[in-house]
Amino acid sequence: MVETNSSSKKWHTTATMLLSGLGVLYFLVQSIGLGLLGATAYISGQTNTSQTIPVMLLVWSSLLSALMLLPVFLLSLYQVRSKPIPRWLDTGRPVVWKAALWSILIWPLVILVGWLVADRPSLSVFVLGPLNLLVAGLPVLFIYTLAQRNLDGGSQARRWRIFGFSLAITPVIIMIVEIIAVLIIAGIGGLWLLYRFSIDPALDQQITALIDQIRLAGDGDPELVLELLKPYLTQPVVVFWAIAIFGGLIPIIEEILKPIALWSLAGRKPSPQEGFVGGLLCGAGFALMENVLYLSSAMVVEDWLYMATGRAGTGVLHMLASGLVGWGLARAWRDGKWFFQGLTLLGAFLLHGFWNALALVVGVLPLFIVDSEMTLGQTFLFNTPMIVLLILSMAAMIMINRKLRRQGASNASGEDDIEVQKVLNA
């Protein structure tokens, strides 16, 4: 039996090594290919610099995936060869997590440099990409390090494997599922519009006139387009479906699929600490890639600055929600506590849905309430609910960390008492 388990474990490690190695190779080739494409377009002058920037930013997102899969490959390689992990690859050392905590101090400086660079297209082509990785990565690193401190998250190879899969593979799976879901809803909405057109011909004429007005407004006047759309965007049915999709459907899809990397542990019955840390890693990987892609899509300096500061909070959201699901799965697999798993999953749905609904309201409501550009005070006022939710989420992660540490210490003490009793009885 031991030999079978050992053989199965070695096969699993070998498969991980091969897949992660192929992943590193794929993302490196993708990064080099995009880099050559962007550099050629920039040097030849066939496209505007602003059109080359997104390509070069994608170069760095591909490079990020390759770099994050590299430790998975190396750790698996050392395991297959039955060799100890070298010190430089050991991320569990105190000096490493202390550096991870203190690194958040340079985050404001990186944002400042990024804000200055984002306003200079010729510089953004080469410099904004690595700055995006730092802006997106430092808060995620800080939050994860704080939330998992002094918890047993399993072996380094396992943690890197969960994180690498959640960063490189999970976002693609979630994106495909969300696109399919949105297309289905759009198809239903299209059928509903056709039905409305059939019973109300005037509506068809009204929509056609609106499209013509938007076309005449052109791309150079988004405020006029917004004014034309206001009567439709404020319709109760539109508001309902927007909240239902962004506050309901998308959170449910993401919270079910984000911890998909944890299911490889189902047969191993991980401890609650391992489940929570694994969930944090699932959320960290997804949040990091999502934030990098959002920053890569911001072409205006004001949008970039808003993304850089605002998206930091989503790391807390994704890690806490996935950490809850991972905690629940571990207890379900280990102790059969499926009701607790249901509660944690429901908590993740509600947290994510409430966050998305608040973000939607904060992003859209000022457009209809404030006539001119918002002041700093008005911006802070509108974002206060999200700031409060962010603080409460951080506090919840710290409280869960302490609870799991106390439970771990209590279980260890109980096991020691049992061993002592066995010795005395003998």
C-alpha positions in Angstrom: 0.0 0.0 0.0 2.8 2.4 0.8 4.5 1.6 -2.4 1.3 2.3 -4.3 0.9 5.7 -2.6 4.5 6.5 -3.2 4.2 5.6 -6.9 1.0 7.6 -7.3 2.6 10.6 -5.6 5.7 10.4 -7.9 3.4 10.1 -11.0 1.5 13.2 -9.8 4.7 15.1 -9.3 6.1 14.1 -12.7 2.8 15.2 -14.4 3.0 18.5 -12.5 6.6 19.0 -13.6 5.8 18.3 -17.3 2.7 20.4 -17.4 4.3 23.4 -15.6 7.3 23.1 -17.9 5.1 23.2 -20.9 3.3 26.2 -19.4 6.5 28.1 -18.9 7.6 27.3 -22.5 4.2 28.4 -23.9 4.1 31.7 -22.0 7.7 32.5 -22.8 7.1 31.9 -26.5 3.9 34.0 -26.3 5.8 36.8 -24.6 8.6 36.7 -27.1 6.2 36.6 -30.0 4.1 39.5 -28.7 7.3 41.4 -27.9 8.7 41.1 -31.5 5.3 42.1 -32.9 5.1 45.2 -30.7 8.7 46.2 -31.3 8.4 45.8 -35.0 5.3 47.9 -35.1 6.9 50.6 -32.9 10.2 50.8 -34.9 8.5 50.7 -38.3 6.0 53.4 -37.3 3.1 51.6 -39.0 0.9 52.1 -35.9 0.5 54.8 -33.3 2.4 54.4 -30.1 -0.9 54.3 -28.2 -1.8 51.2 -30.2 1.5 49.5 -29.5 1.2 49.9 -25.7 -1.5 47.2 -25.2 0.6 44.7 -27.0 3.7 45.4 -24.9 1.6 45.2 -21.7 0.4 41.8 -22.7 4.0 40.8 -23.1 4.5 41.4 -19.4 1.3 39.6 -18.4 2.5 36.5 -20.4 6.0 36.8 -18.8 4.3 37.0 -15.4 2.6 33.6 -16.0 5.9 32.1 -17.1 7.7 33.3 -14.0 5.0 32.1 -11.6 5.0 28.7 -13.2 8.8 28.4 -13.0 8.9 27.6 -9.2 6.3 24.9 -9.8 8.5 23.3 -12.4 11.7 23.6 -10.3 10.1 22.3 -7.1 8.6 19.3 -8.9 11.9 18.6 -10.6 13.8 18.5 -7.3 11.0 16.2 -5.9 11.2 13.8 -8.9 15.0 13.7 -8.4 14.6 13.1 -4.7 16.8 16.1 -3.9 16.4 18.7 -1.2 15.0 22.1 -2.1 17.8 24.7 -2.4 17.8 27.5 0.0 17.2 30.2 -2.6 14.0 28.4 -3.6 12.7 28.2 0.0 10.0 30.9 0.4 9.1 29.7 3.9 12.1 31.4 5.6 11.2 34.2 8.0 13.4 36.7 6.1 11.2 36.1 3.0 7.8 36.7 4.6 9.2 39.7 6.5 10.4 41.2 3.2 7.0 40.5 1.7 5.3 42.4 4.4 7.6 45.4 4.3 7.5 45.6 0.5 4.1 47.2 0.6 5.9 50.4 1.7 7.3 51.0 -1.8 3.8 50.5 -3.4 2.8 54.2 -3.2 6.2 55.1 -4.9 5.5 52.6 -7.7 2.1 54.1 -8.2 3.6 57.6 -8.4 6.2 56.5 -11.0 3.5 54.6 -12.9 1.2 57.6 -13.0 4.0 59.8 -14.4 4.9 57.1 -17.0 1.3 56.4 -18.0 1.0 60.0 -19.3 4.0 59.5 -21.7 3.2 57.0 -24.4 6.7 56.6 -25.8 7.9 55.7 -22.3 4.9 53.5 -21.5 5.7 51.2 -24.3 8.8 49.9 -22.4 8.3 50.8 -18.8 4.6 50.6 -17.9 4.5 46.8 -18.2 6.8 45.9 -15.3 5.3 48.8 -13.2 1.9 47.2 -13.7 3.2 43.9 -12.3 4.5 45.7 -9.2 1.3 47.8 -8.7 -0.9 44.7 -9.0 1.4 42.3 -7.2 2.6 44.1 -4.1 -0.8 44.4 -2.4 -1.6 40.8 -3.2 1.7 39.7 -1.8 1.2 41.7 1.4 -2.4 40.6 2.0 -1.6 36.9 1.4 1.4 37.0 3.7 -0.6 38.7 6.5 -3.6 36.4 6.1 -1.6 33.1 6.2 1.0 34.0 8.8 1.9 31.2 11.1 -0.6 28.8 9.4 0.3 25.4 8.0 -0.5 25.6 4.3 1.2 22.4 3.3 4.3 21.8 1.3 5.9 24.6 -0.8 5.4 22.5 -3.9 1.7 22.2 -3.2 1.3 25.9 -2.5 3.1 27.0 -5.7 1.1 24.5 -7.7 -2.2 25.9 -6.5 -1.0 29.5 -7.0 0.4 28.8 -10.5 -2.7 27.0 -11.7 -5.0 29.8 -10.3 -3.0 32.5 -12.0 -2.4 30.9 -15.4 -5.3 28.5 -16.0 -8.3 29.5 -13.7 -8.8 33.0 -15.2 -9.1 31.5 -18.7 -11.7 28.9 -17.5 -13.7 31.5 -15.7 -13.5 33.9 -18.6 -14.9 31.2 -21.0 -17.7 30.3 -18.7 -18.7 34.0 -18.1 -18.7 34.7 -21.8 -21.0 31.7 -22.4 -23.3 32.9 -19.6 -23.4 36.5 -20.9 -24.1 35.3 -24.4 -27.0 33.2 -23.2 -28.4 36.2 -21.3 -27.8 38.4 -24.3 -29.7 35.9 -26.5 -32.6 35.9 -24.1 -32.6 39.7 -24.1 -32.5 39.8 -27.9 -35.6 37.5 -28.1 -37.3 39.7 -25.5 -36.6 42.9 -27.6 -37.9 41.2 -30.7 -41.1 40.4 -28.9 -41.4 44.0 -27.7 -40.8 45.2 -31.3 -43.5 43.0 -32.5 -46.1 44.4 -30.1 -44.8 48.0 -30.1 -43.5 49.2 -33.5 -42.8 52.6 -32.0 -40.1 51.1 -29.8 -38.3 49.9 -32.9 -38.3 53.4 -34.3 -37.2 54.9 -31.0 -34.2 52.5 -30.7 -33.2 53.2 -34.3 -33.3 56.9 -33.7 -31.2 56.5 -30.6 -28.6 54.5 -32.6 -28.5 57.2 -35.2 -28.0 59.9 -32.5 -25.1 58.0 -30.9 -23.5 57.5 -34.4 -23.7 61.2 -35.0 -22.3 62.0 -31.6 -19.1 60.0 -32.6 -16.4 58.7 -30.4 -15.1 62.1 -29.5 -17.9 63.1 -27.2 -18.6 60.4 -24.6 -20.5 62.8 -22.4 -23.1 63.4 -25.1 -23.4 59.6 -25.6 -24.0 59.2 -21.9 -26.6 61.9 -21.9 -28.4 60.1 -24.7 -28.3 56.8 -22.8 -29.3 58.2 -19.4 -33.1 57.7 -19.8 -32.5 54.0 -20.7 -29.7 53.2 -18.2 -31.9 54.5 -15.3 -34.8 52.2 -16.2 -35.6 49.8 -13.3 -35.4 46.8 -15.5 -31.9 47.8 -16.7 -30.7 48.4 -13.1 -32.1 45.1 -12.0 -30.4 43.1 -14.7 -27.1 44.9 -14.2 -27.1 44.1 -10.5 -28.3 40.6 -11.1 -25.4 39.9 -13.5 -22.6 41.7 -11.8 -23.8 41.2 -8.3 -25.2 37.7 -8.7 -24.3 35.6 -11.7 -20.6 36.6 -12.0 -19.8 36.2 -8.2 -21.4 32.7 -8.2 -19.4 31.6 -11.3 -16.2 32.9 -9.9 -16.5 31.6 -6.4 -17.4 28.1 -7.7 -14.5 28.0 -10.1 -11.8 30.0 -8.4 -10.9 27.2 -5.9 -10.8 24.6 -8.7 -7.1 23.9 -8.0 -8.0 22.7 -4.4 -10.0 19.8 -5.7 -6.7 17.9 -6.3 -6.5 17.7 -2.4 -10.0 16.1 -2.0 -8.6 12.6 -1.3 -5.9 13.8 1.0 -8.2 15.3 3.6 -6.4 18.6 4.2 -6.6 20.4 7.5 -8.7 23.5 7.9 -5.5 25.6 7.9 -4.4 24.0 4.7 -7.8 24.6 3.1 -7.9 28.2 4.1 -4.3 28.9 2.9 -5.0 27.0 -0.3 -8.1 29.2 -0.8 -6.1 32.3 -0.2 -3.6 31.2 -2.9 -6.5 30.5 -5.4 -7.8 34.0 -4.8 -4.3 35.5 -4.9 -3.5 34.0 -8.3 -6.8 35.0 -9.8 -6.7 38.5 -8.4 -3.1 39.1 -9.5 -3.9 38.2 -13.1 -7.2 40.0 -13.2 -5.6 43.2 -11.8 -2.7 43.0 -14.4 -5.2 42.7 -17.2 -7.4 45.5 -15.9 -4.3 47.8 -15.7 -3.3 46.7 -19.2 -6.7 47.9 -20.5 -6.4 51.4 -19.0 -5.2 53.7 -21.8 -5.9 57.1 -20.1 -3.7 58.2 -17.2 -6.7 59.0 -15.0 -8.2 55.5 -15.6 -4.8 53.9 -14.9 -4.5 55.8 -11.6 -8.0 54.8 -10.6 -7.4 51.2 -11.5 -4.0 51.1 -9.7 -5.5 52.3 -6.4 -9.0 50.9 -6.6 -8.1 47.3 -7.7 -5.9 46.8 -4.7 -9.1 46.1 -2.7 -10.2 43.3 -5.0 -7.2 41.3 -3.8 -8.7 41.3 -0.3 -12.1 40.3 -1.7 -10.9 37.4 -3.9 -8.6 36.0 -1.2 -11.1 36.2 1.6 -13.9 34.7 -0.5 -11.7 31.8 -1.8 -10.2 31.3 1.6 -13.7 30.8 3.1 -14.5 28.3 0.4 -11.2 26.5 0.9 -11.8 26.4 4.7 -15.2 24.9 4.1 -14.0 22.3 1.6 -11.3 21.2 4.0 -13.8 20.6 6.8 -16.2 18.8 4.5 -13.5 16.5 3.1 -11.9 15.9 6.5 -14.9 15.8 8.9 -17.9 15.6 6.6 -19.0 19.1 7.6 -20.9 19.8 4.4 -23.3 22.2 6.1 -20.4 24.4 7.1 -19.0 24.2 3.6 -22.4 25.4 2.3 -22.3 28.4 4.8 -18.8 29.4 3.7 -19.8 29.2 0.0 -22.8 31.3 0.7 -20.7 33.8 2.6 -18.3 34.0 -0.4 -21.3 34.6 -2.8 -22.7 37.3 -0.6 -19.3 39.0 0.0 -18.4 39.1 -3.7 -21.9 40.0 -4.8 -22.2 42.9 -2.4 -18.7 44.2 -3.4 -19.7 44.1 -7.1 -23.0 45.7 -6.5 -21.3 48.5 -4.5 -18.7 48.9 -7.2 -21.5 49.2 -9.8 -23.4 51.8 -7.8 -20.2 53.8 -7.0 -19.2 53.8 -10.7 -22.6 54.7 -12.2 -24.5 56.7 -9.6 -22.2 59.8 -9.6 -22.8 60.1 -13.4 -26.5 60.8 -12.7 -26.2 62.8 -9.5 -23.1 65.0 -10.0 -23.4 67.4 -12.9 -19.8 68.5 -13.1 -16.5 66.6 -12.3 -16.5 65.2 -8.8 -14.3 66.8 -6.1 -12.0 64.8 -3.9 -14.5 64.9 -1.1 -17.3 63.7 -3.2 -15.2 60.9 -4.6 -14.3 59.8 -1.0 -18.0 60.0 0.0 -19.1 57.8 -2.8 -16.4 55.2 -2.1 -16.9 55.1 1.7 -19.1 52.0 1.7 -16.4 50.0 -0.3 -13.7 51.3 2.0 -15.7 50.1 5.1 -16.2 46.7 3.4 -12.5 46.5 2.7 -11.6 47.2 6.3 -14.1 44.6 7.6 -12.8 42.0 5.1 -9.2 42.6 6.3 -10.3 42.2 9.9 -12.2 39.0 9.0 -9.1 37.5 7.5 -7.1 38.3 10.6 -9.8 36.8 12.9 -10.0 33.6 10.8 -6.2 33.3 11.0 -6.3 33.6 14.8 -9.2 31.1 15.1 -7.4 28.5 12.9 -4.2 28.9 14.9 -6.0 28.4 18.2 -7.7 25.3 16.8 -4.4 24.0 15.5 -2.8 24.5 18.9 -5.7 22.8 20.6 -5.7 19.8 18.3 -2.0 19.4 18.7 -2.3 19.5 22.5 -5.1 16.9 22.4 -3.0 14.6 20.3 -0.1 14.9 22.7 -2.4 14.0 25.6 -3.6 10.9 23.7 0.0 9.8 23.1 0.9 10.3 26.8 -2.2 8.3 27.9 -1.2 5.5 25.6 2.3 5.4 27.1 0.8 5.4 30.7 -1.6 2.6 29.8 1.2 0.5 28.3 
